[in-house]
């Protein structure tokens, strides 16, 4: 019998929690994981199986995957949601932070895929859902290293999709825009501090104001975790899921679906960015990016402004 058991990482809050609840209500055997078991009480009460899991811990991820396979034969769906943020001007980012973000967002994700794929191949069925981000499409200043990892998932998902398709395994990349969760606050705690007098301070303050404005209560075009969870459940249930699911406002232009994030930015955010004392208009370069008659930097600012250094989730 083909397993439809779902294993989800990073379920303590936000998208992971909402997805676990949605899948359990939809009738999927759902295994919800997080680094701290005490954060999963609500999911246990909702019928989820809960496990402690840090995706950077080889022993833990091997144990959890083995537990799912012993009960169901294979992991039917893997949802790689666990992630950590962090960002700032490249000159100021400690390399230790860069390594930590990649360990969770990329290397841990790859290892989860490696462990579940043998079982998926044996049953010739399975779905891997990777949580990407609009930050994997356009990077805001101060968005690294978080945005770097989301670009990596774009490439990884495309490669993996072609490799495992002959074995009946689907690979889906979900690309949310701005989402109102605790992830942003958590990301800010990891950002480097310069005591308020660094060379990029004015620029960082401008970005921080835009992030705060975009995520304030009642702000338009900001998603809830439940909005993203609905899309994930739809992808999991689809017989032939799409390669990518962009989650955000309706596109402004049929020529360029990515324009949906430009809507979310708003012209006032662009204007605030332009006023940043660290923005040098002379460094902007024209390019062919959509829309074709708009300077690439202006387009990028409009796309990413509301999300700042914690672009997604």
RODO-2510 file (C-alpha; in nm, 4 decimals, decimal comma):
residues 313
     n   res          X          Y          Z
     1     x     0,0000     0,0000     0,0000
     2     x     0,1321     0,3434    -0,0940
     3     x     0,2110     0,5683     0,2016
     4     x     0,0583     0,9149     0,2180
     5     x     0,2198     1,0016     0,5523
     6     x     0,3405     1,3602     0,5687
     7     x     0,6583     1,4608     0,7523
     8     x     0,6957     1,8331     0,8190
     9     x     0,9961     2,0168     0,9625
    10     x     0,9821     2,3433     1,1551
    11     x     0,6321     2,3147     1,3026
    12     x     0,6732     2,5182     1,6211
    13     x     0,5100     2,8284     1,4687
    14     x     0,3992     2,9885     1,1452
    15     x     0,3741     2,8024     0,8159
    16     x     0,4894     2,4694     0,9559
    17     x     0,2290     2,4686     1,2317
    18     x    -0,0494     2,5826     0,9973
    19     x     0,0454     2,3190     0,7401
    20     x     0,0505     2,0383     0,9963
    21     x    -0,2962     2,1348     1,1169
    22     x    -0,4305     2,1623     0,7626
    23     x    -0,2917     1,8231     0,6555
    24     x    -0,4185     1,6499     0,9697
    25     x    -0,7664     1,7943     0,9124
    26     x    -0,7485     1,6761     0,5519
    27     x    -0,6947     1,3201     0,6739
    28     x    -0,3218     1,2764     0,6124
    29     x    -0,1171     1,0885     0,8739
    30     x     0,0878     1,3877     0,9831
    31     x     0,4226     1,3870     1,1599
    32     x     0,5045     1,7329     1,2933
    33     x     0,8552     1,8127     1,4113
    34     x     1,0393     2,0971     1,5802
    35     x     1,3541     2,1491     1,7806
    36     x     1,1489     2,1780     2,1011
    37     x     0,8739     1,9267     2,1742
    38     x     0,6965     2,1636     2,4129
    39     x     0,6012     2,3853     2,1175
    40     x     0,4004     2,1032     1,9560
    41     x     0,1295     2,0453     2,2193
    42     x    -0,1451     2,1968     2,0030
    43     x    -0,0487     1,9763     1,7094
    44     x    -0,0456     1,6638     1,9276
    45     x    -0,3964     1,7503     2,0461
    46     x    -0,5042     1,7905     1,6830
    47     x    -0,3970     1,4332     1,6039
    48     x    -0,0463     1,4866     1,4719
    49     x     0,2389     1,2595     1,5681
    50     x     0,5069     1,4866     1,7117
    51     x     0,8825     1,4379     1,7201
    52     x     1,1804     1,6421     1,8320
    53     x     1,3924     1,7254     1,5293
    54     x     1,6775     1,9613     1,4486
    55     x     1,7523     1,9295     1,0764
    56     x     2,1223     1,9866     1,1445
    57     x     2,1342     1,6824     1,3757
    58     x     2,2132     1,3674     1,1743
    59     x     2,1099     1,1303     1,4521
    60     x     1,7754     1,3057     1,5016
    61     x     1,6730     1,3180     1,1369
    62     x     1,7718     0,9537     1,0818
    63     x     1,5656     0,8516     1,3851
    64     x     1,2548     1,0420     1,2750
    65     x     1,2610     0,9207     0,9144
    66     x     1,3093     0,5634     1,0358
    67     x     1,0118     0,5992     1,2731
    68     x     0,7827     0,7146     0,9911
    69     x     0,9000     0,4356     0,7621
    70     x     0,8534     0,1678     1,0293
    71     x     0,4892     0,2693     1,0713
    72     x     0,3919     0,3607     0,7149
    73     x     0,6504     0,1942     0,4913
    74     x     0,7755     0,5261     0,3522
    75     x     0,7439     0,8999     0,3888
    76     x     0,4727     0,9897     0,1403
    77     x     0,5251     1,3648     0,1571
    78     x     0,8226     1,5595     0,2931
    79     x     0,7645     1,9276     0,3608
    80     x     1,0942     2,1063     0,4155
    81     x     0,9784     2,4090     0,6092
    82     x     1,2428     2,4453     0,8818
    83     x     1,4525     2,7542     0,8307
    84     x     1,6306     3,0381     0,9984
    85     x     1,6800     3,3954     0,8925
    86     x     1,9462     3,6531     0,9420
    87     x     2,0904     3,9206     0,7253
    88     x     2,2674     4,2497     0,6960
    89     x     2,5189     4,4309     0,4778
    90     x     2,7619     4,1769     0,3344
    91     x     3,0602     4,3658     0,4754
    92     x     2,9255     4,3198     0,8288
    93     x     2,7919     3,9624     0,8185
    94     x     2,9940     3,7196     1,0349
    95     x     3,0863     3,4127     0,8322
    96     x     2,9726     3,1991     1,1249
    97     x     2,6179     3,3298     1,0687
    98     x     2,6388     3,2540     0,6966
    99     x     2,7403     2,8953     0,7736
   100     x     2,4645     2,8523     1,0330
   101     x     2,1933     2,9727     0,7964
   102     x     2,3155     2,7438     0,5186
   103     x     2,3342     2,4473     0,7579
   104     x     1,9638     2,4775     0,8369
   105     x     1,8165     2,6133     0,5143
   106     x     2,0188     2,4146     0,2601
   107     x     2,2359     2,1341     0,3985
   108     x     1,9760     2,0091     0,6457
   109     x     1,7129     2,0158     0,3717
   110     x     1,9339     1,8182     0,1347
   111     x     1,9947     1,5548     0,4010
   112     x     1,6201     1,5200     0,4667
   113     x     1,5672     1,4575     0,0955
   114     x     1,8457     1,2006     0,0864
   115     x     1,6905     1,0044     0,3727
   116     x     1,3308     0,9923     0,2442
   117     x     1,4020     0,9311    -0,1255
   118     x     1,4898     0,5577    -0,1039
   119     x     1,1460     0,4859     0,0448
   120     x     0,9709     0,7066    -0,2083
   121     x     1,1507     0,5330    -0,4932
   122     x     1,0562     0,1883    -0,3596
   123     x     0,6864     0,2763    -0,3641
   124     x     0,7247     0,4742    -0,6882
   125     x     0,5386     0,7633    -0,5314
   126     x     0,6078     1,0684    -0,3195
   127     x     0,6138     1,4457    -0,3019
   128     x     0,8839     1,6761    -0,1689
   129     x     0,7725     2,0320    -0,0957
   130     x     1,0481     2,2867    -0,0418
   131     x     0,9618     2,6215     0,1149
   132     x     1,1301     2,8827    -0,0976
   133     x     1,0645     3,2545    -0,0971
   134     x     1,0238     3,5589    -0,3108
   135     x     1,3734     3,6293    -0,1741
   136     x     1,4909     3,3496    -0,4005
   137     x     1,3803     3,5555    -0,7000
   138     x     1,4972     3,9065    -0,6116
   139     x     1,7298     3,9856    -0,3222
   140     x     1,6740     4,2944    -0,1077
   141     x     1,9762     4,4759     0,0320
   142     x     2,0613     4,3331     0,3771
   143     x     1,8888     4,0135     0,2616
   144     x     2,1949     3,7896     0,2736
   145     x     2,2651     3,5189     0,3776
   146     x     1,8948     3,4262     0,4045
   147     x     1,8191     3,5175     0,0433
   148     x     2,1286     3,3289    -0,0735
   149     x     1,9823     3,0082     0,0683
   150     x     1,6505     3,0660    -0,1069
   151     x     1,8273     3,1120    -0,4400
   152     x     2,0013     2,7812    -0,3667
   153     x     1,6625     2,6110    -0,3234
   154     x     1,5549     2,7323    -0,6670
   155     x     1,8459     2,5480    -0,8261
   156     x     1,8271     2,2456    -0,5976
   157     x     1,4557     2,1945    -0,6601
   158     x     1,4944     2,2172    -1,0377
   159     x     1,7776     1,9654    -1,0407
   160     x     1,6123     1,7242    -0,7991
   161     x     1,2801     1,7388    -0,9831
   162     x     1,4349     1,6035    -1,3021
   163     x     1,6377     1,3391    -1,1200
   164     x     1,3479     1,1799    -0,9315
   165     x     1,0616     1,2214    -1,1801
   166     x     1,1317     0,8797    -1,3415
   167     x     1,0709     0,7225    -0,9987
   168     x     0,7260     0,8772    -0,9579
   169     x     0,8429     1,1456    -0,7130
   170     x     0,7279     1,5080    -0,7426
   171     x     0,9304     1,8091    -0,6274
   172     x     0,7423     2,1310    -0,5565
   173     x     0,8800     2,4725    -0,4687
   174     x     0,6475     2,7094    -0,2825
   175     x     0,7444     3,0759    -0,3113
   176     x     0,5539     3,2949    -0,0647
   177     x     0,5770     3,6706    -0,0552
   178     x     0,5474     3,8542     0,2766
   179     x     0,3962     3,6375     0,5516
   180     x     0,2985     3,7640     0,8955
   181     x     0,4582     3,5128     1,1354
   182     x     0,7099     3,5101     1,4193
   183     x     0,9858     3,4318     1,1699
   184     x     1,0635     3,7984     1,1082
   185     x     1,1182     3,8762     1,4770
   186     x     1,3293     3,5630     1,5146
   187     x     1,5411     3,6642     1,2159
   188     x     1,6076     4,0087     1,3570
   189     x     1,7601     3,8566     1,6703
   190     x     2,0312     3,6943     1,4545
   191     x     2,1263     4,0074     1,2595
   192     x     2,4705     4,1584     1,3304
   193     x     2,4791     4,4641     1,5576
   194     x     2,7088     4,7585     1,4994
   195     x     2,6129     4,9813     1,7905
   196     x     2,4152     5,2227     1,5757
   197     x     2,7123     5,3988     1,4179
   198     x     2,8219     5,1691     1,1333
   199     x     2,8610     5,2935     0,7749
   200     x     2,5357     5,1215     0,6697
   201     x     2,3282     5,2327     0,9681
   202     x     2,1087     5,4826     0,7860
   203     x     2,0382     5,2298     0,5177
   204     x     1,9489     4,9562     0,7683
   205     x     1,7148     5,1894     0,9535
   206     x     1,5359     5,2733     0,6305
   207     x     1,4872     4,9037     0,5500
   208     x     1,3715     4,8335     0,9083
   209     x     1,1051     5,1051     0,8853
   210     x     0,9749     4,9588     0,5619
   211     x     0,9639     4,6090     0,7109
   212     x     0,7717     4,7370     1,0126
   213     x     0,5256     4,9281     0,7962
   214     x     0,4620     4,6353     0,5641
   215     x     0,4017     4,3883     0,8499
   216     x     0,1935     4,6100     1,0743
   217     x    -0,1512     4,4851     1,1685
   218     x    -0,3920     4,5554     0,8875
   219     x    -0,1238     4,6026     0,6205
   220     x    -0,2478     4,5029     0,2785
   221     x    -0,1118     4,2138     0,0716
   222     x     0,0621     4,0405     0,3617
   223     x    -0,0183     3,6693     0,3831
   224     x    -0,1123     3,4633     0,6849
   225     x     0,0508     3,1289     0,7537
   226     x    -0,2862     2,9678     0,6792
   227     x    -0,2844     3,1203     0,3293
   228     x     0,0421     2,9426     0,2524
   229     x    -0,0716     2,6190     0,4178
   230     x    -0,3744     2,6014     0,1869
   231     x    -0,1462     2,6163    -0,1154
   232     x     0,0814     2,3468     0,0252
   233     x    -0,2135     2,1145     0,0893
   234     x    -0,3361     2,1752    -0,2650
   235     x     0,0078     2,0836    -0,4024
   236     x     0,0270     1,7695    -0,1875
   237     x    -0,3186     1,6558    -0,2993
   238     x    -0,2567     1,7226    -0,6698
   239     x    -0,1974     1,4214    -0,8913
   240     x     0,0365     1,6303    -1,1037
   241     x     0,1474     1,9271    -0,8932
   242     x     0,3050     2,2320    -1,0500
   243     x     0,6788     2,2797    -1,0203
   244     x     0,6285     2,6168    -0,8503
   245     x     0,3521     2,7793    -0,6507
   246     x     0,3850     3,1543    -0,6056
   247     x     0,1776     3,2668    -0,3088
   248     x     0,0781     3,6310    -0,2972
   249     x    -0,1589     3,8931    -0,4361
   250     x    -0,2992     3,8519    -0,7837
   251     x    -0,0509     3,9539    -1,0542
   252     x    -0,0809     4,3054    -1,1875
   253     x     0,0284     4,2042    -1,5361
   254     x    -0,0336     3,8859    -1,7346
   255     x     0,3043     3,9428    -1,9018
   256     x     0,4926     3,8995    -1,5773
   257     x     0,3369     3,6912    -1,2957
   258     x     0,6106     3,8042    -1,0577
   259     x     0,4503     4,1468    -1,0562
   260     x     0,2359     4,0274    -0,7661
   261     x     0,5169     4,1092    -0,5235
   262     x     0,5537     4,4533    -0,6789
   263     x     0,1964     4,5201    -0,5741
   264     x     0,2805     4,4252    -0,2184
   265     x     0,5666     4,6710    -0,2062
   266     x     0,3750     4,9877    -0,2807
   267     x     0,5130     5,3098    -0,4162
   268     x     0,5548     5,4677    -0,0742
   269     x     0,8032     5,1984     0,0238
   270     x     1,0000     5,2673    -0,2929
   271     x     1,0092     5,6353    -0,2104
   272     x     1,1312     5,5637     0,1410
   273     x     1,4085     5,3482     0,0028
   274     x     1,5161     5,6251    -0,2306
   275     x     1,5441     5,8584     0,0668
   276     x     1,7913     5,6275     0,2395
   277     x     2,1226     5,8145     0,2836
   278     x     2,3050     5,4974     0,1836
   279     x     2,1332     5,4649    -0,1539
   280     x     2,3554     5,5907    -0,4334
   281     x     2,1521     5,6379    -0,7491
   282     x     2,4710     5,6325    -0,9549
   283     x     2,5159     5,2632    -0,8771
   284     x     2,1890     5,1645    -1,0384
   285     x     2,2117     4,9849    -1,3703
   286     x     1,9500     4,9559    -1,6372
   287     x     1,8554     4,6054    -1,7393
   288     x     1,6073     4,4011    -1,9343
   289     x     1,4205     4,2794    -1,6278
   290     x     1,0444     4,3281    -1,6243
   291     x     0,8883     4,5692    -1,6674
   292     x     1,1263     4,6457    -1,9545
   293     x     1,1162     5,0226    -1,9354
   294     x     1,1863     5,0458    -1,5638
   295     x     1,5324     5,0661    -1,4140
   296     x     1,6295     4,7275    -1,2653
   297     x     1,6948     4,8743    -0,9220
   298     x     1,3607     5,0517    -0,9128
   299     x     1,1899     4,7268    -1,0129
   300     x     1,3775     4,5305    -0,7492
   301     x     1,3001     4,7879    -0,4802
   302     x     0,9327     4,7714    -0,5605
   303     x     0,9408     4,3933    -0,5448
   304     x     1,1181     4,3383    -0,2170
   305     x     1,0827     4,6525    -0,0090
   306     x     0,8246     4,5311     0,2443
   307     x     1,0209     4,2261     0,3396
   308     x     1,3649     4,3555     0,4272
   309     x     1,6171     4,1147     0,5731
   310     x     1,3543     3,8557     0,6660
   311     x     1,1869     3,8400     0,3269
   312     x     0,9540     3,5517     0,3828
   313     x     0,7673     3,3508     0,6492
***
